[in-house]
Amino acid sequence: MAFNTFDYGFLLRISEDALRVEALNEYLSSRSYLAGYGPSQADAEAFALLCRPPPERHVHALRWYKHIAALKPQTNGQTPESKAKRVQPPWSPPEGTDVSKLHLYNSLTRTKEVFVPQKGNKVLWYCCGPTVYDASHMGHARSYISFDILRRILKDYFKYDVFYCMNITDIDDKIIKRARQNYLLEQYGEKKPSPSQILQDVLTARTPFKAKLAETTDPDKKQMLERLDAAVDAALGPLQMAEQSNAAGDTLQNQVLLEEAKDLLSDWLDSQFGSQVTENSIFSLLPKYWEGEYHKDMEALNVLPPEVLTRVSEYVPEIVAFVKGIVDNGYGYESNGSVYFDTANFDSCPAHSYAKLVPEAVGDQKALQEGEGDLSISADRLSEKRSQNDFALWKASKPGEPSWDSPWGKGRPGWHIECSAMAGSILGESMDIHGGGFDLRFPHHDNELAQSEAYFENDHWVRYFLHAGHLTIAGCKMSKSLKNFITIKDALAKHTARQLRLAFLMHSWKDTLDYSNNTMESAIQYERFINEFFLNVKDILRSPTDITGQFEKWEAEEIELNKSFYEKKTSVHEALCDNIDTRSALEEMRALVGQSNTYMAARRSAKLPPNRMLLQSIALYLTDMLKLDFGHNRYLETTRELMPYLSVLSDFREDVRKIAREKKVTELLRLCDELRDDTLPELGVRLEDRDGLPTSVKLVDKETLLKEREEKKKMEDEKKKKKEEAARKKQEQEMAKLAKMKVKPSEMFQSETDKYSNFDETGFPMHDAEGKELSKGLAKKLRKLYEAQEKLYNEYLQSTQNGS
């Protein structure tokens, strides 16, 4: 505003209007009075001192005067005839439309909730990481890729400031048991036991295994154990027969038995000698190796690393302090050197509630014992607890287990406490999002919630709990314990990381996904469809044009496509707002590509160039969505350095083909085809010859082109095979027809004595084989056949006479 702090009293001291205007102009020349400022009271009072607009030579005063006059309301009673100036009409803002808000499916409420971070735009996110004792499989990838997709979309599309923390579980009952078993099995092999000793030990180990098989009720687990038992039985047979005949066992057969029976032997050796394994390094080498393999897998899958990675082994002091805090708050108790969470005491407190995620699972002893771990469900351990629902915060270490110092003696962390202590150390007393697999809801995540809220004395340790759906194979959940898993490395040997990610994107992140050939084929087809669109757009954008030629006039077709473009963008946004529904988003993007393809095809048919800028806008939007939000590599990459050379080569080849066709030089045409079909695909270049149009040049990855070439050759071979088969059948038909033509009509029925008898002088049958007279209907039918054969035979005689 010009006069907010202006004392305009100096204008009152000037009596002449002309001098007053001159003084005002000089004052305003050193002030800012840009059009658009709102007038102050000082502006209005200074304006009232002037009798008329300032003359044009006083530029600053005149500009200020006109601005104030335009904003000053008309005097009441002023008639249209007496109006000396135009006044700006009142303005009202548009009503607008409701903006879609992001909703996420929250396991704490089992419904979609509006996502509202606790602190502005910052999102604190903790995700349960792997327990590193074996190779990561596609069941793990289901969780990690799904959360990578959600994380990217929150960060890159919705522009949240995401702080992502993940743990590595490197102290756990599974790790301890596997490390001991691997060590003992390795020691066993180094002793080089004799074939008879191996046979005896396997038979001994098979006894407790058989007992375990007999008491197993879970159908999937029982089936897995039966397969294992059958494999061991098959490997035992040859060695048992050799022993009975006093023959020396085959070395290869011994190795086969050791391989098939390693699980049985491992369990047996562990039960016999596990307590003697005391070296702590034995328990750290295994998780360190598999953690390294896990990170390699995640890098290969293009999964973003976390901002913070926490390992249980590095947070033991924080875990001990966390357990102590829970005990001090009255929600934990010590028993025989272990510390347990008092679920009853916690649940009885009005401020707390146990099992928020799956309250109906409270009391499920099978789930609770799985949560405690194989090494922690012995009768003595179970008897230490006040209630069967209580769970371990700190476990007193037994012989054969690693241990750390604590106020309660030598021990190790419980499974659930690790996440609470590590997440609490990094994210504080409350986080926005906690993620994990669907099967972790109870007891792991429910126990995490309880012990964390017991430590922080709040009821909101997690605001939104997100659980990724299972991954199944042939309808059965993929699991290491069931030995029906496909490792990430094996999956990447068959499909690219982009194809695997597309398969996940084409399903809801929270629903079960069946990993099958059909699932992957759908992803491959989608990728191929999108890739072809980008290649076609890049080909159009490479067409030479001057800078003004890039901006073509929009006709009805462009307006319609652009309208659809914005509608699809809105639909994609609404899908992502609806619990990040990537499946629907991809379908909308597929529809947009389909409409763009239709538009390009119509322009091509009309021999008209498509609108470059519109197609580029669509392609860039799709590129950004696939790269930024979904984690794909960039599709619409620039190829300025390479394309000029390829264009020259393509044009030269086109000129050579034209001359070769005119001069009918087939050898040159063959060389041109060889360049297109064999040489350039090896370099990642695809040439597409188009009638009446310049050859299209497309850069495609070498593997795709070689696969296309292989499929094309396969199709050509099949086509050739079908053609040869058709020719053979045609020749057989011709031969059969010729053979039939040679038959005299008088002889055609006489050879069928099993059907007819008593022929007339022309060879036509009078009676059937039993001597009965032929019916009129049959005789009529046979007469037609006779006449047709007569015609064929005459044709044959005529062709013979003509020398055919």
Secondary structure, 3 states (H helix, E strand, C coil): CCCCCCCCHHHHCCCCHHHHHHHHHHHHCCCCCCCCCCCCHHHHHHHHCCCCCCCCCCHHHHHHHHHHHHHCCCCCCCCHHHCCCCCCCCCCCCCCCCCCCCEEEECCCCEEEECCCCECCEEEEEECCCECCCCCEHHHHHHHHHHHHHHHHHHHHCCCEEEEEEEEECCCHHHHHHHHHHHHHHHHHHCCCCHHHHHHHHHHHHHHHHHHHHHCCCHHHHHHHHHHHHHHHHHHHHHHHHHHCCCCCCHHHHHHHHHHCHHHHHHHHHHHHHHHCCCCHHHHHHHHHHHHHHHHHHHHCCCCCCCEEEEHHHCHHHHHHHHHHHHHCCCEEEECCEEEECHHHHHHCCCCCCCCCCHHHCCCHHHHHHHHCHHHCCHHHHHCCCCCCCEEEEEECCCCCCCECCCCCCEEECHHHHHHHHHHHHHCCCEEEEEEEHHHHHHHHHHHHHHHHHHHCCCCCEEEEEEECCEEECCEECCCCCCCCCEHHHHHHHCCHHHHHHHHHCCCCCCCEECCHHHHHHHHHHHHHHHHHHHHHHHHHCCCCCCHHHCCCCCHHHHHHHHHHHHHHHHHHHHHHECCCHHHHHHHHHHHHHHHHHHHHHHHHCCCCCCHHHHHHHHHHHHHHHHHHCCCCCCCCCCCCCHHHHHHHHHHHHHHHHHHHHHCCHHHHHHHHHHHHHHHHHHCEEEEEECCEEEEEEECCHHHHHHHHHHHHHHHHHHHHHHHHHHHHHHHHHHHHHHHHCCCHHHCCCCCCCCEEEECCCCCEEEECCCCECCHHHHHHHHHHHHHHHHHHHHHHHHHHCCC
